[in-house]
Amino acid sequence: MESSVIRRIHRLREMTVGELQVEWQRLYGEPSRSRNRDFLWRRLAWRLQELRLGGLSNRARARLEELGQTDFQRARTPGVAADEAPAGPVSRNATPNRLVHDIRLPTVGSVITKRYKGRELRVVVRDGGYEYDGAVFDSLSALAREITGSSHINGKLFWGVTQRKRKA
């Protein structure tokens, strides 16, 4: 790499966020939406090299375009169907029109047990929710509200699936 590009990259590392944003405006022709210093200087370093040495080859651009059209789907928040999913990062593993399993929760078919007011409660994790006493609930919180009568309750905490993080 040419020494002038290397020197300019080293100068980027010394700049403040404000200075990096000014440089972004100059090199990209639009204001930066980020205030993350590391992100800005790395993207600007890439841009300097791209302008001086050339960007991706036409073959690489074509391949990225091809992958973007066929292999990738928008990621979804756990438990959100694909047609309701907000725009977000790209994921290779997302499956259209299927609910994504929240890894913090037990897998389908698991049984969650809890002792509450002298009774042993048993919940079966189903594909579409949580089955308790013949009824299916959309969430552990909805089920916990039904059992306790409380309007504000964290289902994952009630069922012992997660632990409360105490402040030190």
PECOR-V75248 format. One record per residue. N is the residue number from 1. RES is the residue in one small letter. PHI is phi in whole degrees, 0 to 359 (none if undefined). Layout:
n:res:phi
N:RES:PHI
N:RES:PHI
This chain:
n:res:phi
1:m:none
2:e:289
3:s:296
4:s:293
5:v:293
6:i:298
7:r:298
8:r:294
9:i:295
10:h:299
11:r:294
12:l:301
13:r:297
14:e:270
15:m:283
16:t:279
17:v:300
18:g:300
19:e:294
20:l:295
21:q:293
22:v:297
23:e:297
24:w:300
25:q:302
26:r:292
27:l:276
28:y:257
29:g:78
30:e:208
31:p:289
32:s:281
33:r:268
34:s:255
35:r:240
36:n:276
37:r:301
38:d:299
39:f:301
40:l:299
41:w:291
42:r:292
43:r:294
44:l:292
45:a:299
46:w:299
47:r:297
48:l:300
49:q:295
50:e:298
51:l:292
52:r:278
53:l:251
54:g:99
55:g:270
56:l:293
57:s:291
58:n:299
59:r:296
60:a:295
61:r:298
62:a:297
63:r:294
64:l:298
65:e:298
66:e:298
67:l:295
68:g:296
69:q:273
70:t:245
71:d:270
72:f:256
73:q:231
74:r:292
75:a:286
76:r:236
77:t:292
78:p:309
79:g:86
80:v:251
81:a:292
82:a:300
83:d:285
84:e:256
85:a:289
86:p:285
87:a:296
88:g:199
89:p:294
90:v:274
91:s:222
92:r:284
93:n:267
94:a:291
95:t:247
96:p:298
97:n:57
98:r:235
99:l:283
100:v:268
101:h:285
102:d:283
103:i:294
104:r:283
105:l:259
106:p:297
107:t:285
108:v:303
109:g:98
110:s:289
111:v:244
112:i:256
113:t:242
114:k:206
115:r:267
116:y:216
117:k:51
118:g:81
119:r:251
120:e:261
121:l:264
122:r:232
123:v:239
124:v:257
125:v:281
126:r:250
127:d:297
128:g:256
129:g:158
130:y:229
131:e:265
132:y:219
133:d:54
134:g:85
135:a:250
136:v:251
137:f:248
138:d:291
139:s:216
140:l:294
141:s:293
142:a:299
143:l:293
144:a:297
145:r:297
146:e:298
147:i:286
148:t:271
149:g:81
150:s:280
151:s:275
152:h:234
153:i:210
154:n:270
155:g:297
156:k:295
157:l:289
158:f:302
159:w:275
160:g:78
161:v:285
162:t:232
163:q:250
164:r:291
165:k:269
166:r:275
167:k:282
168:a:282
